């Protein structure tokens, strides 16, 4: 069974250039996106049966991926001058 990856450029197609720019200019952002992509690839390997992992561990990886994506989305909003999500306004 083929499992679909969740690359950031697919989830944020309108932010492709901004993703590339921030990765080059911001080491912390680059680390987050690298970690996200590594998690996504590992999750796909597990779901494809290439790597074994119990359900609880797989769910923990998925939660970590979601949290990273939310953090990356906040960084993208902040970089574009939009609300970062933490101001309640």
LODO-725654 format. One record per atom (N, C-alpha, C): residue in three letters; residue number from 1; x, y, z. Coordinates in steps of 0.001 Angstrom, whole numbers. Layout:
<martors>
+---------+-----+---------+---------+---------+
! residuo ! num !      px !      py !      pz !
+---------+-----+---------+---------+---------+
!     ALA ! NUM !       X !       Y !       Z !
...
+---------+-----+---------+---------+---------+
</martors>
This chain:
<martors>
+---------+-----+---------+---------+---------+
! residuo ! num !      px !      py !      pz !
+---------+-----+---------+---------+---------+
!     UNK !   1 !     838 !   -1185 !       0 !
!     UNK !   1 !       0 !       0 !       0 !
!     UNK !   1 !     884 !    1251 !       0 !
!     UNK !   2 !     613 !    2158 !    -913 !
!     UNK !   2 !    1388 !    3392 !    -981 !
!     UNK !   2 !     772 !    4436 !     -58 !
!     UNK !   3 !    1621 !    5087 !     709 !
!     UNK !   3 !    1183 !    6123 !    1635 !
!     UNK !   3 !    1673 !    7462 !    1106 !
!     UNK !   4 !     812 !    8454 !    1146 !
!     UNK !   4 !    1148 !    9771 !     619 !
!     UNK !   4 !    1971 !   10576 !    1621 !
!     UNK !   5 !    3028 !   11183 !    1113 !
!     UNK !   5 !    3828 !   12100 !    1933 !
!     UNK !   5 !    3067 !   13399 !    2132 !
!     UNK !   6 !    3466 !   14151 !    3126 !
!     UNK !   6 !    2876 !   15450 !    3417 !
!     UNK !   6 !    3957 !   16525 !    3347 !
!     UNK !   7 !    4557 !   16742 !    2171 !
!     UNK !   7 !    5615 !   17751 !    2093 !
!     UNK !   7 !    5059 !   19153 !    2340 !
!     UNK !   8 !    5885 !   20000 !    2892 !
!     UNK !   8 !    5445 !   21355 !    3220 !
!     UNK !   8 !    5020 !   22135 !    1980 !
!     UNK !   9 !    5699 !   21933 !     863 !
!     UNK !   9 !    5321 !   22675 !    -349 !
!     UNK !   9 !    3953 !   22247 !    -861 !
!     UNK !  10 !    3519 !   21055 !    -525 !
!     UNK !  10 !    2175 !   20618 !    -897 !
!     UNK !  10 !    1132 !   21224 !      47 !
!     UNK !  11 !    1494 !   21315 !    1322 !
!     UNK !  11 !     569 !   21866 !    2314 !
!     UNK !  11 !     495 !   23393 !    2256 !
!     UNK !  12 !    1583 !   24021 !    1809 !
!     UNK !  12 !    1632 !   25481 !    1706 !
!     UNK !  12 !    2100 !   25887 !     304 !
!     UNK !  13 !    1347 !   25527 !    -749 !
!     UNK !  13 !    1822 !   25807 !   -2115 !
!     UNK !  13 !    2020 !   27295 !   -2399 !
!     UNK !  14 !    1205 !   28116 !   -1787 !
!     UNK !  14 !    1309 !   29564 !   -2005 !
!     UNK !  14 !    2508 !   30158 !   -1267 !
!     UNK !  15 !    3134 !   29387 !    -413 !
!     UNK !  15 !    4268 !   29864 !     392 !
!     UNK !  15 !    5596 !   29243 !     -63 !
!     UNK !  16 !    5621 !   28659 !   -1243 !
!     UNK !  16 !    6824 !   27956 !   -1728 !
!     UNK !  16 !    8073 !   28842 !   -1662 !
!     UNK !  17 !    7986 !   30049 !   -2214 !
!     UNK !  17 !    9148 !   30946 !   -2225 !
!     UNK !  17 !    9525 !   31373 !    -816 !
!     UNK !  18 !    8526 !   31652 !      -9 !
!     UNK !  18 !    8789 !   32057 !    1372 !
!     UNK !  18 !    9446 !   30920 !    2158 !
!     UNK !  19 !    8996 !   29692 !    1938 !
!     UNK !  19 !    9615 !   28533 !    2588 !
!     UNK !  19 !   11102 !   28453 !    2236 !
!     UNK !  20 !   11421 !   28590 !     956 !
!     UNK !  20 !   12818 !   28508 !     520 !
!     UNK !  20 !   13647 !   29640 !    1108 !
!     UNK !  21 !   13098 !   30849 !    1085 !
!     UNK !  21 !   13817 !   32008 !    1610 !
!     UNK !  21 !   14082 !   31867 !    3105 !
!     UNK !  22 !   13058 !   31498 !    3855 !
!     UNK !  22 !   13222 !   31352 !    5303 !
!     UNK !  22 !   14202 !   30229 !    5651 !
!     UNK !  23 !   14179 !   29164 !    4880 !
!     UNK !  23 !   15126 !   28064 !    5128 !
!     UNK !  23 !   16562 !   28534 !    4970 !
!     UNK !  24 !   16788 !   29439 !    4036 !
!     UNK !  24 !   18134 !   29954 !    3800 !
!     UNK !  24 !   18539 !   31006 !    4819 !
!     UNK !  25 !   17587 !   31775 !    5309 !
!     UNK !  25 !   17889 !   32919 !    6165 !
!     UNK !  25 !   17763 !   32644 !    7656 !
!     UNK !  26 !   17032 !   31619 !    8035 !
!     UNK !  26 !   16732 !   31381 !    9449 !
!     UNK !  26 !   17081 !   29939 !    9815 !
!     UNK !  27 !   18159 !   29780 !   10565 !
!     UNK !  27 !   18646 !   28444 !   10911 !
!     UNK !  27 !   17622 !   27662 !   11734 !
!     UNK !  28 !   16899 !   28327 !   12619 !
!     UNK !  28 !   15899 !   27630 !   13433 !
!     UNK !  28 !   14745 !   27148 !   12558 !
!     UNK !  29 !   14316 !   27979 !   11619 !
!     UNK !  29 !   13252 !   27588 !   10700 !
!     UNK !  29 !   13716 !   26410 !    9843 !
!     UNK !  30 !   14944 !   26461 !    9354 !
!     UNK !  30 !   15497 !   25374 !    8543 !
!     UNK !  30 !   15538 !   24076 !    9343 !
!     UNK !  31 !   15910 !   24171 !   10619 !
!     UNK !  31 !   15940 !   22984 !   11476 !
!     UNK !  31 !   14547 !   22391 !   11624 !
!     UNK !  32 !   13548 !   23251 !   11833 !
!     UNK !  32 !   12162 !   22780 !   11975 !
!     UNK !  32 !   11680 !   22084 !   10704 !
!     UNK !  33 !   11955 !   22690 !    9551 !
!     UNK !  33 !   11483 !   22096 !    8309 !
!     UNK !  33 !   12217 !   20787 !    8001 !
!     UNK !  34 !   13500 !   20730 !    8311 !
!     UNK !  34 !   14255 !   19479 !    8126 !
!     UNK !  34 !   13706 !   18383 !    9036 !
!     UNK !  35 !   13423 !   18745 !   10279 !
!     UNK !  35 !   12870 !   17778 !   11235 !
!     UNK !  35 !   11489 !   17306 !   10780 !
!     UNK !  36 !   10675 !   18243 !   10284 !
!     UNK !  36 !    9346 !   17891 !    9783 !
!     UNK !  36 !    9458 !   16887 !    8637 !
!     UNK !  37 !   10320 !   17182 !    7678 !
!     UNK !  37 !   10462 !   16307 !    6514 !
!     UNK !  37 !   11000 !   14930 !    6904 !
!     UNK !  38 !   11924 !   14879 !    7850 !
!     UNK !  38 !   12442 !   13586 !    8311 !
!     UNK !  38 !   11344 !   12784 !    9005 !
!     UNK !  39 !   10525 !   13450 !    9825 !
!     UNK !  39 !    9405 !   12779 !   10486 !
!     UNK !  39 !    8403 !   12259 !    9462 !
!     UNK !  40 !    8083 !   13080 !    8476 !
!     UNK !  40 !    7128 !   12676 !    7450 !
!     UNK !  40 !    7625 !   11437 !    6711 !
!     UNK !  41 !    8895 !   11428 !    6340 !
!     UNK !  41 !    9461 !   10274 !    5640 !
!     UNK !  41 !    9433 !    9029 !    6520 !
!     UNK !  42 !    9754 !    9196 !    7800 !
!     UNK !  42 !    9749 !    8036 !    8698 !
!     UNK !  42 !    8335 !    7493 !    8870 !
!     UNK !  43 !    7367 !    8370 !    9040 !
!     UNK !  43 !    5969 !    7947 !    9178 !
!     UNK !  43 !    5542 !    7175 !    7933 !
!     UNK !  44 !    5901 !    7661 !    6774 !
!     UNK !  44 !    5549 !    6960 !    5531 !
!     UNK !  44 !    6221 !    5595 !    5454 !
!     UNK !  45 !    7475 !    5494 !    5894 !
!     UNK !  45 !    8158 !    4193 !    5888 !
!     UNK !  45 !    7438 !    3204 !    6804 !
!     UNK !  46 !    7001 !    3687 !    7959 !
!     UNK !  46 !    6278 !    2819 !    8893 !
!     UNK !  46 !    4951 !    2397 !    8278 !
!     UNK !  47 !    4205 !    3352 !    7725 !
!     UNK !  47 !    2899 !    3042 !    7156 !
!     UNK !  47 !    3007 !    2159 !    5910 !
!     UNK !  48 !    4131 !    2245 !    5199 !
!     UNK !  48 !    4364 !    1381 !    4035 !
!     UNK !  48 !    4867 !       0 !    4431 !
!     UNK !  49 !    5171 !    -202 !    5729 !
!     UNK !  49 !    5656 !   -1494 !    6194 !
!     UNK !  49 !    7154 !   -1694 !    6037 !
!     UNK !  50 !    7876 !    -658 !    5651 !
!     UNK !  50 !    9327 !    -730 !    5482 !
!     UNK !  50 !   10023 !    -733 !    6844 !
!     UNK !  51 !    9434 !     -13 !    7791 !
!     UNK !  51 !    9979 !     105 !    9148 !
!     UNK !  51 !    8889 !    -308 !   10131 !
!     UNK !  52 !    9270 !   -1038 !   11160 !
!     UNK !  52 !    8301 !   -1482 !   12165 !
!     UNK !  52 !    8286 !    -528 !   13355 !
!     UNK !  53 !    7074 !    -215 !   13797 !
!     UNK !  53 !    6881 !     643 !   14956 !
!     UNK !  53 !    5493 !     349 !   15498 !
!     UNK !  54 !    5358 !     307 !   16818 !
!     UNK !  54 !    4030 !      35 !   17366 !
!     UNK !  54 !    3126 !    1257 !   17178 !
!     UNK !  55 !    1841 !    1025 !   17314 !
!     UNK !  55 !     834 !    2056 !   17038 !
!     UNK !  55 !    1001 !    3293 !   17923 !
!     UNK !  56 !    1323 !    3101 !   19186 !
!     UNK !  56 !    1492 !    4243 !   20095 !
!     UNK !  56 !    2672 !    5110 !   19665 !
!     UNK !  57 !    3769 !    4476 !   19286 !
!     UNK !  57 !    4946 !    5224 !   18845 !
!     UNK !  57 !    4657 !    5946 !   17531 !
!     UNK !  58 !    3942 !    5303 !   16619 !
!     UNK !  58 !    3576 !    5931 !   15354 !
!     UNK !  58 !    2676 !    7137 !   15604 !
!     UNK !  59 !    1716 !    6997 !   16483 !
!     UNK !  59 !     834 !    8121 !   16804 !
!     UNK !  59 !    1602 !    9273 !   17437 !
!     UNK !  60 !    2609 !    8973 !   18251 !
!     UNK !  60 !    3439 !   10013 !   18852 !
!     UNK !  60 !    4213 !   10763 !   17762 !
!     UNK !  61 !    4715 !   10038 !   16766 !
!     UNK !  61 !    5413 !   10685 !   15654 !
!     UNK !  61 !    4464 !   11580 !   14857 !
!     UNK !  62 !    3249 !   11103 !   14640 !
!     UNK !  62 !    2262 !   11899 !   13907 !
!     UNK !  62 !    1911 !   13173 !   14663 !
!     UNK !  63 !    1774 !   13079 !   15971 !
!     UNK !  63 !    1486 !   14253 !   16787 !
!     UNK !  63 !    2648 !   15246 !   16729 !
!     UNK !  64 !    3857 !   14720 !   16782 !
!     UNK !  64 !    5038 !   15573 !   16681 !
!     UNK !  64 !    5069 !   16285 !   15320 !
!     UNK !  65 !    4704 !   15572 !   14256 !
!     UNK !  65 !    4666 !   16163 !   12918 !
!     UNK !  65 !    3621 !   17284 !   12854 !
!     UNK !  66 !    2453 !   17056 !   13423 !
!     UNK !  66 !    1396 !   18082 !   13431 !
!     UNK !  66 !    1856 !   19318 !   14201 !
!     UNK !  67 !    2476 !   19101 !   15343 !
!     UNK !  67 !    2950 !   20230 !   16145 !
!     UNK !  67 !    4015 !   21032 !   15404 !
!     UNK !  68 !    4916 !   20338 !   14726 !
!     UNK !  68 !    5931 !   21033 !   13933 !
!     UNK !  68 !    5297 !   21825 !   12796 !
!     UNK !  69 !    4313 !   21218 !   12127 !
!     UNK !  69 !    3648 !   21918 !   11021 !
!     UNK !  69 !    2946 !   23172 !   11536 !
!     UNK !  70 !    2301 !   23083 !   12689 !
!     UNK !  70 !    1647 !   24256 !   13273 !
!     UNK !  70 !    2676 !   25346 !   13587 !
!     UNK !  71 !    3824 !   24954 !   14114 !
!     UNK !  71 !    4885 !   25896 !   14439 !
!     UNK !  71 !    5425 !   26548 !   13162 !
!     UNK !  72 !    5611 !   25757 !   12130 !
!     UNK !  72 !    6087 !   26270 !   10848 !
!     UNK !  72 !    5056 !   27232 !   10250 !
!     UNK !  73 !    3787 !   26897 !   10349 !
!     UNK !  73 !    2721 !   27770 !    9835 !
!     UNK !  73 !    2731 !   29112 !   10568 !
!     UNK !  74 !    2944 !   29087 !   11872 !
!     UNK !  74 !    3030 !   30343 !   12640 !
!     UNK !  74 !    4228 !   31167 !   12177 !
!     UNK !  75 !    5359 !   30508 !   11954 !
!     UNK !  75 !    6550 !   31213 !   11470 !
!     UNK !  75 !    6295 !   31852 !   10108 !
!     UNK !  76 !    5600 !   31138 !    9229 !
!     UNK !  76 !    5282 !   31674 !    7904 !
!     UNK !  76 !    4353 !   32882 !    8008 !
!     UNK !  77 !    3360 !   32803 !    8876 !
!     UNK !  77 !    2447 !   33932 !    9067 !
!     UNK !  77 !    3193 !   35141 !    9615 !
!     UNK !  78 !    4035 !   34891 !   10603 !
!     UNK !  78 !    4808 !   35972 !   11219 !
!     UNK !  78 !    5710 !   36629 !   10177 !
!     UNK !  79 !    6374 !   35827 !    9343 !
!     UNK !  79 !    7293 !   36335 !    8327 !
!     UNK !  79 !    6560 !   37133 !    7242 !
!     UNK !  80 !    5293 !   36817 !    7024 !
!     UNK !  80 !    4536 !   37532 !    5992 !
!     UNK !  80 !    3827 !   38758 !    6567 !
!     UNK !  81 !    4020 !   39008 !    7863 !
!     UNK !  81 !    3403 !   40179 !    8487 !
!     UNK !  81 !    2013 !   39917 !    9030 !
!     UNK !  82 !    1554 !   38667 !    8969 !
!     UNK !  82 !     247 !   38326 !    9511 !
!     UNK !  82 !     394 !   37986 !   10990 !
!     UNK !  83 !    -717 !   37826 !   11624 !
!     UNK !  83 !    -728 !   37450 !   13034 !
!     UNK !  83 !     -47 !   36095 !   13203 !
!     UNK !  84 !     743 !   35959 !   14252 !
!     UNK !  84 !    1468 !   34705 !   14497 !
!     UNK !  84 !     602 !   33695 !   15231 !
!     UNK !  85 !    -595 !   34079 !   15645 !
!     UNK !  85 !   -1480 !   33150 !   16327 !
!     UNK !  85 !   -1402 !   33209 !   17839 !
!     UNK !  86 !    -476 !   33986 !   18369 !
!     UNK !  86 !    -317 !   34020 !   19820 !
!     UNK !  86 !    -743 !   35317 !   20474 !
!     UNK !  87 !   -1326 !   36230 !   19706 !
!     UNK !  87 !   -1618 !   37550 !   20275 !
!     UNK !  87 !   -3069 !   37707 !   20713 !
!     UNK !  88 !   -3904 !   36741 !   20392 !
!     UNK !  88 !   -5326 !   36797 !   20762 !
!     UNK !  88 !   -6048 !   37972 !   20134 !
!     UNK !  89 !   -5504 !   38517 !   19094 !
!     UNK !  89 !   -6158 !   39684 !   18482 !
!     UNK !  89 !   -6461 !   39521 !   17042 !
+---------+-----+---------+---------+---------+
</martors>
